[in-house]
Amino acid sequence: MSGITRRGHLFTLVRKEALTGAQSVTFLKGLHHRLDRKLLVVWDGSSIHRSHHVKDFLDNGGGRHIHLEQLPAYAPDLNPDEGTWQHLKPQVPVGHVELRNVCCLNLDHLHHQLDLATLRLRRKPHVILSFFTGAGLPV
């Protein structure tokens, strides 16, 4: 799970197992704590984002600090955070990809390589900001 800001910051939550609604809440709480301001979160229609954990969190006070807006059902081109994953993982067509030609021995090794790639991307706020432009949003 990841989130980017219009100041070029990148936040991530990576787990070995599939992410859950409860972890979505953990991610939202962490964002709010770290940024210490009201947040507008725009995210896709993943079922974990619509879980009872998220609804309970918003209904029980989280909604005072975090406003959620959902993208249309399938609109990756409108989501600037898709640029994060396009930049990190290989796909076609291939542009600059942090994890291109990385051969991992196991899941732990892959997790370590992803951490390193994420750190490199965090040091490039201009690249993160370009993801907003790529989604047709002004910076």
BAMARMAR-500764 format. One record per atom (N, C-alpha, C, O): x negated, y, z. Coordinates in steps of 0.1 Angstrom, whole numbers, padded with zeros to 4 digits, always signed. Atoms other than C-alpha are relative to their C-alpha. Layout:
<sites>
XYZ...
</sites>
This chain:
<sites>
-0009-0012+0000+0000+0000+0000-0009+0012+0000-0020+0012+0006+0008-0012+0001-0013+0034-0008+0008+0013-0001+0020+0012-0005-0007-0013+0001-0004+0071-0007-0011+0010-0003-0022+0010+0002+0009-0011+0004-0020+0102-0022+0006+0013+0003+0019+0014+0004-0006-0013-0003-0016+0138-0013-0005+0010-0011-0014+0007-0019+0003-0011+0010-0017+0170-0034-0013+0007+0004-0016+0017-0003+0013-0005-0004-0049+0178-0016-0011-0009-0004-0023-0007-0001+0010+0010+0005-0067+0148-0031-0004-0010+0010-0014-0017+0009+0003+0011-0010-0065+0125-0001+0006-0013-0004+0017-0013-0010-0005+0013+0002-0060+0088-0003+0001-0008+0013-0008-0008+0020-0002+0009-0012-0045+0065+0024+0004-0013-0005+0012-0015-0015-0003+0013+0004-0043+0028+0021+0003-0009+0012-0001-0007+0023-0003+0011-0010-0030-0003+0040-0001-0012-0008+0007-0015-0017+0003+0013+0008-0044-0036+0027+0001-0011+0010-0006-0011+0021-0001+0012-0008-0035-0070+0042-0002-0012-0009+0000-0011-0021+0002+0012+0008-0043-0105+0031+0014-0006-0004+0015-0013-0014-0013+0006+0003-0006-0115+0033+0009+0011-0006+0005+0023-0007-0009-0010+0006+0023-0098+0016+0005+0010+0010+0007+0007+0021-0004-0011-0009+0033-0065+0030+0015-0001+0003+0022-0006-0005-0014+0001-0005+0065-0062+0050+0006+0014+0003-0001+0024+0002-0006-0012-0004+0090-0035+0059-0006+0006+0013-0007+0018+0014+0006-0005-0013+0075-0033+0094-0013+0006-0003-0017+0016+0004+0013-0006+0003+0041-0026+0079+0002+0013-0008-0006+0022-0007-0003-0012+0007+0057+0001+0057+0002+0011+0011-0002+0022+0009-0002-0010-0011+0068+0018+0090-0013+0003+0006-0016+0015+0009+0013-0002-0006+0033+0014+0104-0008+0010-0009-0014+0019-0004+0007-0009+0009+0019+0031+0073+0006+0014+0001-0002+0024+0001-0007-0014-0001+0045+0060+0075-0004+0007+0013-0007+0018+0013+0004-0006-0013+0037+0065+0112-0014+0005+0000-0018+0015+0005+0014-0004+0001+0000+0065+0105-0002+0013-0009-0010+0021-0005+0001-0012+0008+0004+0091+0077+0005+0012+0008-0002+0022+0008-0005-0011-0007+0025+0113+0099-0010+0004+0011-0013+0016+0013+0010-0003-0011+0000+0110+0128-0013+0007-0006-0018+0016+0000+0012-0005+0006-0030+0116+0105+0002+0014-0006-0007+0023-0004-0002-0013+0007-0015+0146+0086+0006+0010+0009+0005+0022+0007-0006-0009-0010+0004+0160+0115+0009+0011-0006+0008+0023-0002-0009-0009+0005+0031+0177+0095+0012-0008-0006+0011-0020-0008-0011+0006+0007+0065+0170+0078-0005-0006-0013-0013+0000-0020+0004+0007+0013+0061+0146+0049+0012-0002-0009+0023-0006-0005-0009+0005+0010+0079+0141+0017-0007-0012-0007-0017-0011-0013+0005+0012+0006+0073+0105+0006+0008-0004-0011+0020-0006-0010-0007+0005+0012+0082+0095-0029-0006-0014-0003-0018-0016-0005+0005+0013+0002+0080+0058-0034+0009-0009-0009+0021-0005-0012-0008+0008+0010+0092+0030-0057+0010-0008+0007+0012-0007+0020-0011+0008-0005+0121+0006-0052-0003-0013+0006+0006-0022+0007+0004+0013-0006+0102-0022-0035+0010-0003+0012+0014+0006+0019-0009+0004-0011+0124-0042-0011-0005+0003+0014+0003+0005+0023+0005-0004-0014+0100-0035+0018+0003+0014+0003+0004+0017+0015-0003-0014-0003+0108+0002+0014+0014+0002+0004+0018+0012+0010-0014-0001-0003+0145-0005+0018+0004-0009+0012+0016-0011+0014-0003+0010-0010+0142-0029+0047+0007+0007+0012+0007+0019+0014-0006-0005-0012+0160-0026+0080-0010+0007+0009-0006+0016+0017+0011-0006-0008+0127-0017+0097-0001+0015-0004-0002+0024+0005+0002-0013+0005+0124+0014+0075+0013+0008+0004+0012+0020+0009-0013-0007-0003+0161+0024+0080+0001+0003+0015+0005+0014+0019-0001-0002-0015+0159+0019+0118-0010+0011+0004-0007+0020+0012+0010-0010-0003+0127+0040+0119+0005+0014-0003+0004+0023+0005-0005-0014+0004+0143+0069+0100+0012+0004+0009+0013+0016+0012-0012-0003-0008+0176+0067+0120-0004+0003+0014+0004+0010+0021+0003-0002-0014+0158+0067+0153-0011+0010+0002-0020+0009+0011+0009-0011-0002+0138+0098+0149-0011+0003-0011-0015+0014-0013+0010-0002+0011+0114+0092+0120+0004+0009-0011-0004+0016-0017-0005-0009+0011+0136+0111+0096-0002+0014+0003+0000+0023-0006+0003-0014-0003+0129+0143+0115-0014+0005-0006-0016+0016-0009+0013-0003+0004+0093+0141+0103-0003-0005-0014-0013+0000-0021+0003+0006+0013+0095+0121+0071+0012-0001-0008+0023-0006-0004-0011+0001+0010+0118+0125+0041-0004-0009-0011-0015-0007-0017+0003+0009+0010+0119+0097+0017+0008+0002-0013+0020+0005-0012-0007-0001+0013+0128+0100-0020-0004-0013-0008-0016-0016-0009+0003+0012+0008+0130+0069-0042+0000+0003-0015+0008+0010-0020+0001-0001+0015+0119+0068-0078+0011-0008-0006+0016-0017+0000-0009+0008+0007+0142+0054-0104-0005-0015+0000-0016-0018+0003+0002+0014-0002+0144+0016-0105-0014-0005-0006-0021-0012+0001+0013+0004+0005+0114+0011-0128-0006+0012-0008-0002+0014-0019+0006-0012+0006+0094+0042-0135-0014+0002+0005-0017+0013+0011+0014-0001-0005+0057+0036-0128-0007+0013-0006-0016+0018+0000+0006-0012+0006+0049+0065-0152+0003+0013+0007-0004+0023+0006-0004-0012-0008+0066+0089-0128-0007+0000+0014-0006+0010+0021+0005+0001-0013+0047+0077-0098-0015+0003+0000-0023-0005-0006+0014-0004+0000+0013+0095-0093-0009-0011+0007-0021-0012+0003+0008+0010-0007+0001+0068-0069-0003-0012-0009-0013-0020-0006+0004+0010+0009+0001+0043-0098-0014+0002-0005-0021-0008-0008+0013-0004+0005-0030+0061-0109-0011-0006+0009-0022-0010+0005+0009+0006-0010-0047+0048-0077-0004-0014-0004-0015-0017-0005+0003+0014+0003-0043+0012-0087-0005-0002-0014-0012-0011-0016+0006+0001+0013-0050+0018-0123-0015+0003+0000-0022-0003-0008+0014-0003-0001-0083+0033-0113-0008-0011+0008-0020-0013+0005+0007+0010-0008-0091+0005-0088-0001-0014-0007-0011-0021-0006+0000+0014+0004-0081-0027-0106+0000-0001-0016+0006+0007-0022+0001+0002+0015-0088-0040-0142+0014-0003-0006+0022-0010+0000-0012+0002+0008-0060-0039-0167-0002+0005-0014-0012+0011-0017+0001-0005+0014-0053-0032-0203+0010+0011-0003+0021+0009+0002+0013-0003+0006-0059-0007-0218-0009+0004+0011-0005+0009+0022+0010-0002-0011-0091-0003-0198-0006+0014-0002-0011+0018-0012+0007-0012-0001-0103+0031-0188-0011-0002+0011-0017-0013+0012+0009+0002-0011-0126+0037-0158+0007-0009+0011+0018-0005+0015-0005+0009-0010-0120+0009-0133-0010-0004+0010-0021-0009+0006+0010+0002-0010-0138+0006-0100-0003-0015+0002-0015-0018+0004+0003+0014-0002-0135-0032-0098-0002-0008-0012-0001-0021-0012+0003+0008+0013-0143-0041-0134-0013-0008+0002-0022-0003+0008+0011+0009+0000-0167-0070-0137-0004-0004+0014-0016-0008+0016+0003+0005-0013-0165-0078-0100+0004-0014+0001+0016-0017-0001-0003+0014-0002-0167-0115-0093-0001-0003+0014-0012-0003+0020+0000+0002-0014-0157-0124-0058+0000-0015+0003+0006-0023-0004+0001+0014-0004-0165-0156-0040+0013-0005+0007+0016-0017+0007-0012+0004-0007-0133-0156-0019+0008+0013+0003+0004+0024-0001-0009-0011-0003-0105-0134-0006-0007+0010+0009-0005+0022+0008+0007-0010-0009-0127-0118+0022-0010+0008-0009-0011+0020-0006+0010-0008+0009-0153-0108-0005+0008+0010-0008+0004+0021-0010-0009-0009+0007-0125-0093-0026+0005+0011+0008+0004+0023+0004-0004-0010-0009-0112-0074+0004-0011+0010+0002-0009+0022+0002+0012-0009-0002-0147-0060+0010-0002+0008-0012-0005+0020-0011+0002-0008+0012-0151-0050-0026+0011+0011-0002+0008+0022-0007-0011-0010+0001-0117-0033-0026-0002+0012+0010+0000+0023+0007+0003-0011-0010-0127-0014+0006-0011+0009-0006-0010+0022-0004+0011-0008+0005-0159-0002-0011+0005+0009-0012+0002+0020-0013-0006-0007+0012-0140+0008-0043+0009+0012+0005+0009+0023+0000-0009-0010-0005-0114+0027-0022-0008+0011+0006-0005+0023+0005+0009-0011-0006-0142+0046-0003-0006+0008-0011-0007+0020-0010+0005-0008+0012-0157+0056-0037+0010+0009-0005+0007+0021-0008-0011-0009+0006-0124+0069-0049+0003+0011+0010+0006+0022+0005-0003-0010-0010-0118+0088-0016-0010+0012-0002-0007+0023+0002+0010-0010+0002-0150+0107-0024+0002+0008-0013-0006+0017-0016-0002-0007+0013-0135+0119-0057+0014+0006+0000+0023+0001-0007-0013-0006-0001-0105+0141-0048+0005+0005-0014+0017+0005-0016-0004-0004+0014-0105+0155-0084+0006-0011-0008+0015-0009-0016-0006+0012+0007-0098+0120-0097+0014-0002+0006+0023-0005-0002-0013+0002-0006-0070+0116-0072+0010+0010-0005+0022+0007-0008-0009-0010+0005-0055+0149-0082+0004-0002-0015+0015+0002-0019-0003+0003+0014-0056+0138-0119+0011-0010-0001+0018-0010-0011-0011+0009+0000-0031+0111-0110+0013+0007+0000+0023+0002-0006-0012-0008+0000-0005+0138-0104+0002+0005-0014+0014+0005-0020-0001-0005+0014-0012+0153-0138+0004-0011-0010+0012-0009-0019-0004+0012+0009-0010+0118-0154+0015-0003+0001+0020-0009-0008-0014+0003-0002+0025+0115-0139+0009+0012-0005+0021+0012-0003-0008-0012+0005+0035+0149-0154+0003+0010+0010+0012+0018+0009-0003-0009-0011+0034+0167-0121-0011+0011+0001-0023+0008-0001+0010-0010-0002+0017+0201-0116-0008-0002+0013-0002-0007+0023+0009+0002-0012-0012+0201-0091+0000+0014+0007-0007+0015+0018
</sites>
